[in-house]
Amino acid sequence: MAKAYFPMFVDISQMKIIVVGGGTIATRRIKTLLQFASDITVISPEITDQLKKLEAAGKIRHICRTYQEADIAEADMVLSAADSSKVNNQVAEDCKKREYATGRKILISIADDRSKCDFYFPSVIVRDEVVIGINSGGQDPGKVKQVRRKLEDVMGRGDMM
């Protein structure tokens, strides 16, 4: 039986967040994170145009190079969404190694290997003071998308209750 993950809402407003990779998945996750956190650094030789705009607006920092182990030294949360499984695996290994060395937990999400994740990145809906997180534990992203659309329709109509 697969591990069950408890849905939990956590204050990440003061966390130092590192995102390895600058493609579509990283962009989508960063846009979600920006609703809740402001200390986000992207490590990637290239980033999407959307990320370039966020950097120009001062919303994120971008370090234009490949990932290095020292990048996670002060991180509280690390998301790795690089185009390379080798890089993503290295990020996961480096985070675990740093945790063992320092005794300080780093929350890890690896886009292409859910077995290395401490948490699954949810689909998030924010309307006024209501925040909804939807996740299938990596089992059925299509179902998550379907549920999200239905919830957005209901919330858009204002007839949640």
N, C-alpha and C positions, 0 to 999 in steps of 0.2 A: 504494500500500500504506500502511495506517495505521501510525503509530509504534507500536513495541512498548515496553512499560513493564517495567522490571526490578523484580521484587518485592524489597523491601529493608526490613529491620527497623531502625528508628532510635530512639534515645533522645530522647524529647520531654519528659522529666520537668522540664527547666528552661526549656522554651520558653514564650514569651508568646504565647498563642493568642487570636485575635479571631474571634468568630463573628458574622456579620451576618445577622440574621433570628432569629425566636424561635418558629417553627412546628414542625410535625411532623418535617421533615427535620433541622432544626437540633437538635431535642431528641434524636433518635436518634443523631446524630453526637456530640453533647456527652456523652451517656451512655457511648458507646464511648471517647471521649477521656479521660474521667475515670478510666479504668482505668490510664492511662499518664501523665497530666499533671494539674497542679493550678492552673495560672495561666491560667484561661479567663474571658474577658470576653465577654458577649453584648451586642450593640448592636441594640436593637429597641424600637419603641414598645409592642409587646405581646409577651408570652411565654406559652407553654403553662403549665398548672397544674403539670406535672412540673418545668419549669424554675423556677417560683416556689418549689417545695419545695427544689430544689437550692440556690437562692439563700438561702433561709431557713436552710438547714443550713450555709451558708458554703462550699459546694463551688464555686460560680461567682459572678462579679460580673455584675450587670445594669445597663446604662446605658439608661434608659427614654427613648429618643428615636430619631430617624432617624440613619442613618449620616452621618458627616462624614469628610473625608479625613484629618484629624488623628488619627482613631481608630487608624490603622494605623502611626503614627509609630514605635513601638517593637516592633511585632509581628515574630515569627519565622515564624508560620504564620497564614494567614487563610482562613477558610471562609466563603463567602457563599452563604446559602440563603434569601435574601429572597424574598418573593412577587412581586417585580418584577425582570424581566430588565434593566430600565434600571439599577436599583440594583446588581444583580450585575455588570453590565458596567462600571459606574463603579468598583466596588471593584477589579476586575481591572486596569483602566487605572491607577488610583491606585497600586496595588501595583507595577506595572511602572515607573511614573514615579518612585516612591520608590527602587526598585532602581537605576535609572539615575543618579539624583541622588546616592545614598549609596554605591553599590557593594556594598550589603549585600542578599543574597538573602532574599526572603520567599517561603516555600512557599505556593502558592495552589491552592485548590479551589473552583470555581464550580459550584454544584449543577445549573444548567440549561444549561451550555455547556462540554462536555468539552474543546473546542478551546482554552479559556483556562486549563486546569488544568495545574499542574506535577505533580500526582499525583492518582490516583483514590482516593477514600475506600473502603477495603475493608470487606467484611463480616468481622467479627472474632469468633473463638471463643477463649475463655480457659478452660482447665481446668488447675488446679494450675499447674505450671511450663510448660505447653505453650500456645503462642500460634499460632493459625492465621489467616492473612489470605487472603481469597478475593476475586478480582476478575476481571471480564471486559473490563476496559478500557472500560467503559461500553457494551459491545456487547450484552450479554444479562443484565440484572439478574435475570430470572426463573430463568435457569440457575444463577446465583450462589446464589439462595435455595434452589433444589433441592439443590445440592451441600452447602450449609451444613446443611440439615436432615439429610442422610445422614451427614455427619461428626458432627453432634451426637448422632445415634442411636448411631453406632459408639462415640464417646467416652463416652457415657452407660453403655454396656454394659461398657466397660473392655477391649474386645478390639481395640484399635488395631493391635497388632503380631501 
